[in-house]
Amino acid sequence: MKSEPHIEKVVTITDNKSAGYDFEYWQTKSFSERLEALEFLRQQYSKFINAPTRLQRVLTIVERKKS
């Protein structure tokens, strides 16, 4: 059985001057690496809140006035 990675909850308080490091770090990664990381975070969040793994499909019909 494959064990799920454990995520430790950590809170870090920082100022705005050092907050730019994340942006610089992710700019060094390829698009596919960033997308993989985003998908990993989405899956972890879905498990954390017990959400369905797929997004809900929403359809809105708007009737326009004839001009």
NUMITOR-72951 format. One record per atom (N, C-alpha, C, O, CB): residue number from 1; y, z negated, x. Coordinates in Angstrom, 2 decimals. Glycine has a CB too. Example, Ala and Ser with C-alpha at 12.3 -4.5 7.8 and 13.67 -1.06 7.14 Angstrom:
2
<num 1	v -5.69	w -7.80	u 13.19>
<num 1	v -4.50	w -7.80	u 12.30>
<num 1	v -3.30	w -7.80	u 13.20>
<num 1	v -3.32	w -8.46	u 14.24>
<num 1	v -4.47	w -9.05	u 11.31>
<num 2	v -2.25	w -7.08	u 12.85>
<num 2	v -1.06	w -7.14	u 13.67>
<num 2	v 0.03	w -7.87	u 12.90>
<num 2	v 1.14	w -8.04	u 13.41>
<num 2	v -0.60	w -5.72	u 14.08>
***
This chain:
67
<num 1	v -1.18	w 0.00	u 0.84>
<num 1	v 0.00	w 0.00	u 0.00>
<num 1	v 1.24	w 0.00	u 0.88>
<num 1	v 1.35	w -0.80	u 1.82>
<num 1	v 0.00	w -1.22	u -0.96>
<num 2	v 2.16	w 0.88	u 0.59>
<num 2	v 3.38	w 1.00	u 1.37>
<num 2	v 4.38	w -0.06	u 0.91>
<num 2	v 4.69	w -0.14	u -0.27>
<num 2	v 3.97	w 2.41	u 1.25>
<num 3	v 4.87	w -0.86	u 1.85>
<num 3	v 5.84	w -1.88	u 1.48>
<num 3	v 7.25	w -1.29	u 1.45>
<num 3	v 7.60	w -0.43	u 2.26>
<num 3	v 5.77	w -3.08	u 2.47>
<num 4	v 8.03	w -1.77	u 0.52>
<num 4	v 9.41	w -1.32	u 0.39>
<num 4	v 10.27	w -2.01	u 1.44>
<num 4	v 10.03	w -3.17	u 1.76>
<num 4	v 9.95	w -1.59	u -1.03>
<num 5	v 11.28	w -1.31	u 1.97>
<num 5	v 12.16	w -1.96	u 2.94>
<num 5	v 12.95	w -3.07	u 2.25>
<num 5	v 13.39	w -2.93	u 1.11>
<num 5	v 13.12	w -0.93	u 3.58>
<num 6	v 13.13	w -4.16	u 2.95>
<num 6	v 13.87	w -5.30	u 2.42>
<num 6	v 15.34	w -5.15	u 2.77>
<num 6	v 15.68	w -4.83	u 3.91>
<num 6	v 13.31	w -6.65	u 2.98>
<num 7	v 16.20	w -5.36	u 1.80>
<num 7	v 17.64	w -5.29	u 2.03>
<num 7	v 18.20	w -6.70	u 1.96>
<num 7	v 18.09	w -7.38	u 0.94>
<num 7	v 18.35	w -4.35	u 0.99>
<num 8	v 18.79	w -7.11	u 3.04>
<num 8	v 19.40	w -8.44	u 3.09>
<num 8	v 20.82	w -8.34	u 2.58>
<num 8	v 21.57	w -7.44	u 2.97>
<num 8	v 19.37	w -9.02	u 4.53>
<num 9	v 21.21	w -9.26	u 1.71>
<num 9	v 22.56	w -9.26	u 1.15>
<num 9	v 23.51	w -9.88	u 2.17>
<num 9	v 23.33	w -11.03	u 2.57>
<num 9	v 22.62	w -10.03	u -0.20>
<num 10	v 24.51	w -9.12	u 2.59>
<num 10	v 25.45	w -9.57	u 3.59>
<num 10	v 26.86	w -9.26	u 3.09>
<num 10	v 27.12	w -8.17	u 2.59>
<num 10	v 25.18	w -8.89	u 4.97>
<num 11	v 27.76	w -10.22	u 3.22>
<num 11	v 29.16	w -10.02	u 2.86>
<num 11	v 29.98	w -10.14	u 4.13>
<num 11	v 29.87	w -11.12	u 4.87>
<num 11	v 29.64	w -11.06	u 1.78>
<num 12	v 30.80	w -9.13	u 4.38>
<num 12	v 31.65	w -9.13	u 5.55>
<num 12	v 33.10	w -8.98	u 5.10>
<num 12	v 33.42	w -8.05	u 4.35>
<num 12	v 31.25	w -8.01	u 6.54>
<num 13	v 33.95	w -9.86	u 5.55>
<num 13	v 35.37	w -9.77	u 5.22>
<num 13	v 36.07	w -9.16	u 6.42>
<num 13	v 35.91	w -9.63	u 7.55>
<num 13	v 35.98	w -11.19	u 4.86>
<num 14	v 36.84	w -8.11	u 6.17>
<num 14	v 37.51	w -7.40	u 7.26>
<num 14	v 38.91	w -7.01	u 6.82>
<num 14	v 39.24	w -7.09	u 5.64>
<num 14	v 36.70	w -6.15	u 7.68>
<num 15	v 39.71	w -6.59	u 7.76>
<num 15	v 41.04	w -6.12	u 7.41>
<num 15	v 41.05	w -4.60	u 7.36>
<num 15	v 40.07	w -3.95	u 7.73>
<num 15	v 42.09	w -6.64	u 8.42>
<num 16	v 42.13	w -4.03	u 6.90>
<num 16	v 42.21	w -2.58	u 6.74>
<num 16	v 42.21	w -1.83	u 8.07>
<num 16	v 41.84	w -0.65	u 8.10>
<num 16	v 43.46	w -2.23	u 5.97>
<num 17	v 42.60	w -2.46	u 9.14>
<num 17	v 42.67	w -1.79	u 10.44>
<num 17	v 41.29	w -1.40	u 10.95>
<num 17	v 41.13	w -0.34	u 11.56>
<num 17	v 43.36	w -2.69	u 11.45>
<num 18	v 40.28	w -2.24	u 10.70>
<num 18	v 38.94	w -1.94	u 11.20>
<num 18	v 38.07	w -1.24	u 10.17>
<num 18	v 36.92	w -0.91	u 10.46>
<num 18	v 38.27	w -3.21	u 11.65>
<num 19	v 38.58	w -1.01	u 8.97>
<num 19	v 37.78	w -0.41	u 7.90>
<num 19	v 37.53	w 1.08	u 8.14>
<num 19	v 36.61	w 1.63	u 7.54>
<num 19	v 38.47	w -0.60	u 6.56>
<num 20	v 38.28	w 1.76	u 8.98>
<num 20	v 38.13	w 3.18	u 9.20>
<num 20	v 36.91	w 3.57	u 10.01>
<num 20	v 36.60	w 4.76	u 10.11>
<num 20	v 39.33	w 3.70	u 9.88>
<num 21	v 36.21	w 2.62	u 10.58>
<num 21	v 35.05	w 2.93	u 11.41>
<num 21	v 33.96	w 3.62	u 10.61>
<num 21	v 33.33	w 4.55	u 11.12>
<num 21	v 34.50	w 1.66	u 12.04>
<num 22	v 33.72	w 3.21	u 9.39>
<num 22	v 32.69	w 3.83	u 8.56>
<num 22	v 32.95	w 5.32	u 8.39>
<num 22	v 32.03	w 6.13	u 8.51>
<num 22	v 32.62	w 3.15	u 7.19>
<num 23	v 34.18	w 5.67	u 8.10>
<num 23	v 34.52	w 7.08	u 7.91>
<num 23	v 34.25	w 7.87	u 9.18>
<num 23	v 33.67	w 8.95	u 9.13>
<num 23	v 35.99	w 7.22	u 7.48>
<num 24	v 34.67	w 7.35	u 10.30>
<num 24	v 34.44	w 8.04	u 11.57>
<num 24	v 32.95	w 8.18	u 11.87>
<num 24	v 32.51	w 9.22	u 12.35>
<num 24	v 35.13	w 7.28	u 12.72>
<num 25	v 32.18	w 7.13	u 11.58>
<num 25	v 30.73	w 7.18	u 11.82>
<num 25	v 30.09	w 8.28	u 10.98>
<num 25	v 29.31	w 9.08	u 11.51>
<num 25	v 30.09	w 5.82	u 11.50>
<num 26	v 30.39	w 8.33	u 9.68>
<num 26	v 29.73	w 9.30	u 8.81>
<num 26	v 30.20	w 10.72	u 9.08>
<num 26	v 29.49	w 11.68	u 8.75>
<num 26	v 29.98	w 8.95	u 7.36>
<num 27	v 31.37	w 10.88	u 9.67>
<num 27	v 31.82	w 12.22	u 10.04>
<num 27	v 31.00	w 12.79	u 11.19>
<num 27	v 30.96	w 14.01	u 11.37>
<num 27	v 33.29	w 12.20	u 10.41>
<num 28	v 30.35	w 11.93	u 11.97>
<num 28	v 29.51	w 12.40	u 13.08>
<num 28	v 28.13	w 12.83	u 12.60>
<num 28	v 27.39	w 13.46	u 13.35>
<num 28	v 29.37	w 11.30	u 14.14>
<num 29	v 27.78	w 12.51	u 11.35>
<num 29	v 26.47	w 12.85	u 10.79>
<num 29	v 26.53	w 14.19	u 10.08>
<num 29	v 27.58	w 14.60	u 9.58>
<num 29	v 25.98	w 11.76	u 9.82>
<num 30	v 25.39	w 14.88	u 10.06>
<num 30	v 25.33	w 16.17	u 9.37>
<num 30	v 25.37	w 15.95	u 7.86>
<num 30	v 25.17	w 14.84	u 7.37>
<num 30	v 24.06	w 16.95	u 9.77>
<num 31	v 25.64	w 17.03	u 7.13>
<num 31	v 25.69	w 16.95	u 5.68>
<num 31	v 24.36	w 16.45	u 5.11>
<num 31	v 24.35	w 15.62	u 4.20>
<num 31	v 26.04	w 18.31	u 5.08>
<num 32	v 23.26	w 16.95	u 5.63>
<num 32	v 21.95	w 16.54	u 5.12>
<num 32	v 21.67	w 15.06	u 5.40>
<num 32	v 21.07	w 14.38	u 4.57>
<num 32	v 20.84	w 17.41	u 5.73>
<num 33	v 22.10	w 14.55	u 6.56>
<num 33	v 21.92	w 13.13	u 6.86>
<num 33	v 22.73	w 12.26	u 5.91>
<num 33	v 22.26	w 11.22	u 5.46>
<num 33	v 22.31	w 12.84	u 8.32>
<num 34	v 23.96	w 12.69	u 5.61>
<num 34	v 24.79	w 11.94	u 4.68>
<num 34	v 24.20	w 11.96	u 3.28>
<num 34	v 24.22	w 10.95	u 2.57>
<num 34	v 26.21	w 12.50	u 4.66>
<num 35	v 23.67	w 13.11	u 2.89>
<num 35	v 23.06	w 13.23	u 1.56>
<num 35	v 21.80	w 12.38	u 1.46>
<num 35	v 21.56	w 11.75	u 0.42>
<num 35	v 22.73	w 14.70	u 1.26>
<num 36	v 20.99	w 12.35	u 2.51>
<num 36	v 19.79	w 11.50	u 2.52>
<num 36	v 20.16	w 10.02	u 2.41>
<num 36	v 19.50	w 9.27	u 1.69>
<num 36	v 18.98	w 11.74	u 3.81>
<num 37	v 21.20	w 9.60	u 3.11>
<num 37	v 21.65	w 8.21	u 3.05>
<num 37	v 22.16	w 7.87	u 1.66>
<num 37	v 21.90	w 6.77	u 1.15>
<num 37	v 22.74	w 7.95	u 4.10>
<num 38	v 22.87	w 8.79	u 1.05>
<num 38	v 23.38	w 8.58	u -0.30>
<num 38	v 22.23	w 8.45	u -1.30>
<num 38	v 22.26	w 7.58	u -2.17>
<num 38	v 24.31	w 9.72	u -0.71>
<num 39	v 21.24	w 9.30	u -1.18>
<num 39	v 20.08	w 9.23	u -2.07>
<num 39	v 19.32	w 7.93	u -1.87>
<num 39	v 18.87	w 7.33	u -2.85>
<num 39	v 19.14	w 10.43	u -1.82>
<num 40	v 19.18	w 7.47	u -0.64>
<num 40	v 18.52	w 6.19	u -0.37>
<num 40	v 19.26	w 5.05	u -1.07>
<num 40	v 18.64	w 4.20	u -1.71>
<num 40	v 18.43	w 5.93	u 1.15>
<num 41	v 20.59	w 5.03	u -0.93>
<num 41	v 21.38	w 3.99	u -1.57>
<num 41	v 21.27	w 4.06	u -3.09>
<num 41	v 21.21	w 3.02	u -3.75>
<num 41	v 22.85	w 4.09	u -1.14>
<num 42	v 21.26	w 5.27	u -3.65>
<num 42	v 21.13	w 5.43	u -5.09>
<num 42	v 19.80	w 4.87	u -5.58>
<num 42	v 19.75	w 4.18	u -6.60>
<num 42	v 21.26	w 6.90	u -5.48>
<num 43	v 18.72	w 5.15	u -4.86>
<num 43	v 17.40	w 4.65	u -5.24>
<num 43	v 17.35	w 3.13	u -5.15>
<num 43	v 16.79	w 2.47	u -6.03>
<num 43	v 16.32	w 5.27	u -4.35>
<num 44	v 17.93	w 2.56	u -4.10>
<num 44	v 17.93	w 1.11	u -3.94>
<num 44	v 18.73	w 0.45	u -5.05>
<num 44	v 18.32	w -0.58	u -5.58>
<num 44	v 18.49	w 0.72	u -2.58>
<num 45	v 19.86	w 1.03	u -5.40>
<num 45	v 20.69	w 0.47	u -6.48>
<num 45	v 19.95	w 0.55	u -7.81>
<num 45	v 19.99	w -0.39	u -8.60>
<num 45	v 22.03	w 1.22	u -6.57>
<num 46	v 19.27	w 1.66	u -8.06>
<num 46	v 18.52	w 1.81	u -9.30>
<num 46	v 17.44	w 0.75	u -9.42>
<num 46	v 17.21	w 0.21	u -10.50>
<num 46	v 17.91	w 3.21	u -9.39>
<num 47	v 16.77	w 0.46	u -8.33>
<num 47	v 15.74	w -0.59	u -8.33>
<num 47	v 16.37	w -1.97	u -8.54>
<num 47	v 15.81	w -2.82	u -9.23>
<num 47	v 14.93	w -0.57	u -7.02>
<num 48	v 17.53	w -2.18	u -7.94>
<num 48	v 18.20	w -3.47	u -8.01>
<num 48	v 18.61	w -3.81	u -9.45>
<num 48	v 18.48	w -4.95	u -9.87>
<num 48	v 19.42	w -3.47	u -7.11>
<num 49	v 19.09	w -2.82	u -10.19>
<num 49	v 19.54	w -3.08	u -11.56>
<num 49	v 18.50	w -2.67	u -12.59>
<num 49	v 18.77	w -2.68	u -13.79>
<num 49	v 20.85	w -2.35	u -11.83>
<num 50	v 17.31	w -2.30	u -12.14>
<num 50	v 16.21	w -1.87	u -13.03>
<num 50	v 16.63	w -0.70	u -13.91>
<num 50	v 16.33	w -0.68	u -15.11>
<num 50	v 15.74	w -3.02	u -13.90>
<num 51	v 17.31	w 0.24	u -13.33>
<num 51	v 17.76	w 1.42	u -14.07>
<num 51	v 16.70	w 2.50	u -13.99>
<num 51	v 15.88	w 2.51	u -13.08>
<num 51	v 19.11	w 1.94	u -13.50>
<num 52	v 16.71	w 3.43	u -14.95>
<num 52	v 15.79	w 4.56	u -14.85>
<num 52	v 16.12	w 5.39	u -13.60>
<num 52	v 17.26	w 5.41	u -13.15>
<num 52	v 15.86	w 5.45	u -16.12>
<num 53	v 15.12	w 6.07	u -13.06>
<num 53	v 15.33	w 6.82	u -11.83>
<num 53	v 16.10	w 8.11	u -12.05>
<num 53	v 16.60	w 8.70	u -11.10>
<num 53	v 14.00	w 7.12	u -11.19>
<num 54	v 16.19	w 8.55	u -13.28>
<num 54	v 16.94	w 9.78	u -13.56>
<num 54	v 18.24	w 9.44	u -14.26>
<num 54	v 18.36	w 8.39	u -14.90>
<num 54	v 16.10	w 10.75	u -14.43>
<num 55	v 19.21	w 10.32	u -14.14>
<num 55	v 20.47	w 10.14	u -14.83>
<num 55	v 20.33	w 10.54	u -16.29>
<num 55	v 19.55	w 11.43	u -16.63>
<num 55	v 21.58	w 10.96	u -14.15>
<num 56	v 21.07	w 9.88	u -17.15>
<num 56	v 21.04	w 10.19	u -18.56>
<num 56	v 21.75	w 11.52	u -18.81>
<num 56	v 22.81	w 11.78	u -18.24>
<num 56	v 21.69	w 9.05	u -19.39>
<num 57	v 21.15	w 12.35	u -19.64>
<num 57	v 21.75	w 13.62	u -19.98>
<num 57	v 22.74	w 13.41	u -21.12>
<num 57	v 22.40	w 12.81	u -22.14>
<num 57	v 20.66	w 14.67	u -20.37>
<num 58	v 23.95	w 13.89	u -20.95>
<num 58	v 25.00	w 13.71	u -21.95>
<num 58	v 25.55	w 15.07	u -22.33>
<num 58	v 25.82	w 15.91	u -21.47>
<num 58	v 26.14	w 12.79	u -21.42>
<num 59	v 25.70	w 15.28	u -23.63>
<num 59	v 26.23	w 16.55	u -24.13>
<num 59	v 27.34	w 16.23	u -25.11>
<num 59	v 27.14	w 15.45	u -26.05>
<num 59	v 25.12	w 17.41	u -24.80>
<num 60	v 28.50	w 16.83	u -24.91>
<num 60	v 29.62	w 16.65	u -25.82>
<num 60	v 30.05	w 18.02	u -26.32>
<num 60	v 30.30	w 18.93	u -25.53>
<num 60	v 30.80	w 15.90	u -25.13>
<num 61	v 30.13	w 18.16	u -27.64>
<num 61	v 30.57	w 19.42	u -28.24>
<num 61	v 32.01	w 19.24	u -28.68>
<num 61	v 32.34	w 18.32	u -29.43>
<num 61	v 29.65	w 19.84	u -29.45>
<num 62	v 32.86	w 20.13	u -28.21>
<num 62	v 34.27	w 20.08	u -28.55>
<num 62	v 34.63	w 21.35	u -29.29>
<num 62	v 34.42	w 22.46	u -28.80>
<num 62	v 35.15	w 19.91	u -27.29>
<num 63	v 35.18	w 21.19	u -30.50>
<num 63	v 35.62	w 22.35	u -31.25>
<num 63	v 37.10	w 22.57	u -31.00>
<num 63	v 37.91	w 21.65	u -31.14>
<num 63	v 35.33	w 22.18	u -32.77>
<num 64	v 37.43	w 23.79	u -30.62>
<num 64	v 38.83	w 24.13	u -30.32>
<num 64	v 39.47	w 24.79	u -31.52>
<num 64	v 38.81	w 25.47	u -32.30>
<num 64	v 38.91	w 25.06	u -29.09>
<num 65	v 40.75	w 24.57	u -31.66>
<num 65	v 41.49	w 25.23	u -32.72>
<num 65	v 41.64	w 26.70	u -32.39>
<num 65	v 41.86	w 27.07	u -31.24>
<num 65	v 42.86	w 24.56	u -32.93>
<num 66	v 41.52	w 27.54	u -33.43>
<num 66	v 41.71	w 28.97	u -33.21>
<num 66	v 43.21	w 29.25	u -33.13>
<num 66	v 43.99	w 28.73	u -33.92>
<num 66	v 41.05	w 29.82	u -34.36>
<num 67	v 43.59	w 30.06	u -32.16>
<num 67	v 45.03	w 30.35	u -32.02>
<num 67	v 45.35	w 31.76	u -32.40>
<num 67	v 46.51	w 32.17	u -32.34>
<num 67	v 45.49	w 30.09	u -30.61>
***
